[in-house]
Amino acid sequence: MTRNLIISATLAAALGMGACTDMTASQQSTLEGAGIGTAAGVIIGAATGDWAWAAAGAVVGAGTGYIVNQQEQKQKAAQQSAYNEGVQAGKQQAPKN
């Protein structure tokens, strides 16, 4: 029974992640985190016999995936801003012929 549940949860997570093609990066990251968290929770739940770990893993994984994605987006925006400022500074310093 436990083995079948683990296999079913793993297959469901794999199929869910395969459907990510039409999602935003934030949605993909959140879903991937939930899948990984669920898988970890199922493994812990199988070892302890308490299946609440699967739900907790899904929640924690989804939250972590979302937060990581938001931080990546902020970092990319900061890098792009710094690049644009550098380009503008370079244009101002370029000799005019």
C-alpha positions as CSV (number, residue, x, y, z in Angstrom):
1,M,0.0,0.0,0.0
2,T,2.7,2.5,1.0
3,R,4.8,1.6,-2.0
4,N,1.8,2.2,-4.4
5,L,1.1,5.6,-2.7
6,I,4.7,6.7,-3.2
7,I,4.7,5.6,-6.8
8,S,1.4,7.3,-7.5
9,A,2.5,10.6,-5.8
10,T,5.8,10.6,-7.8
11,L,4.0,10.0,-11.1
12,A,1.4,12.7,-10.3
13,A,4.2,15.2,-9.5
14,A,6.1,14.3,-12.7
15,L,3.0,14.7,-14.8
16,G,2.1,18.0,-13.1
17,M,5.6,19.4,-13.8
18,G,5.3,18.4,-17.5
19,A,2.3,20.7,-17.9
20,C,4.3,23.8,-17.0
21,T,4.9,25.0,-20.6
22,D,2.1,27.6,-20.6
23,M,2.8,29.0,-17.1
24,T,4.8,32.0,-16.0
25,A,8.1,31.6,-14.4
26,S,6.6,32.3,-11.0
27,Q,3.9,29.7,-11.5
28,Q,6.4,27.1,-12.7
29,S,8.7,27.8,-9.7
30,T,5.8,27.5,-7.3
31,L,4.5,24.3,-8.8
32,E,8.0,22.8,-8.9
33,G,8.5,23.6,-5.2
34,A,5.2,22.1,-4.4
35,G,6.1,18.9,-6.3
36,I,9.5,18.6,-4.6
37,G,7.9,19.3,-1.2
38,T,5.2,16.8,-1.7
39,A,7.7,14.1,-2.7
40,A,9.8,14.9,0.4
41,G,6.7,14.8,2.5
42,V,5.6,11.5,1.1
43,I,8.9,10.0,1.9
44,I,8.8,11.2,5.4
45,G,5.2,10.2,5.7
46,A,6.0,6.7,4.5
47,A,8.7,6.4,7.2
48,T,6.6,7.8,10.0
49,G,3.1,6.7,9.0
50,D,1.8,10.3,9.3
51,W,0.6,11.5,5.9
52,A,0.2,15.1,7.0
53,W,3.9,15.4,6.1
54,A,2.9,15.3,2.4
55,A,0.5,18.2,2.7
56,A,3.0,20.2,4.8
57,G,5.8,19.4,2.3
58,A,3.6,20.7,-0.5
59,V,2.8,24.0,1.3
60,V,6.4,24.6,2.3
61,G,7.7,23.7,-1.1
62,A,5.2,25.9,-2.9
63,G,6.0,28.8,-0.7
64,T,9.8,28.3,-1.1
65,G,9.5,28.1,-4.8
66,Y,7.5,31.3,-5.0
67,I,9.9,33.2,-2.7
68,V,13.0,32.0,-4.6
69,N,11.4,33.1,-7.9
70,Q,10.6,36.5,-6.6
71,Q,14.2,37.0,-5.4
72,E,15.5,35.9,-8.8
73,Q,13.2,38.4,-10.5
74,K,14.4,41.2,-8.2
75,Q,18.0,40.3,-8.9
76,K,17.5,40.3,-12.6
77,A,15.8,43.7,-12.5
78,A,18.7,45.1,-10.4
79,Q,21.3,43.7,-12.9
80,Q,19.4,45.1,-15.9
81,S,19.1,48.5,-14.2
82,A,22.9,48.5,-13.4
83,Y,23.6,47.6,-17.0
84,N,21.4,50.3,-18.4
85,E,23.1,52.9,-16.1
86,G,26.5,51.7,-17.3
87,V,25.5,52.1,-20.9
88,Q,24.2,55.6,-20.3
89,A,27.4,56.6,-18.5
90,G,29.5,55.2,-21.3
91,K,27.5,57.2,-23.9
92,Q,28.1,60.4,-22.0
93,Q,31.8,59.7,-21.8
94,A,32.2,58.8,-25.4
95,P,34.2,61.3,-27.5
96,K,32.0,63.2,-30.0
97,N,33.5,63.4,-33.4
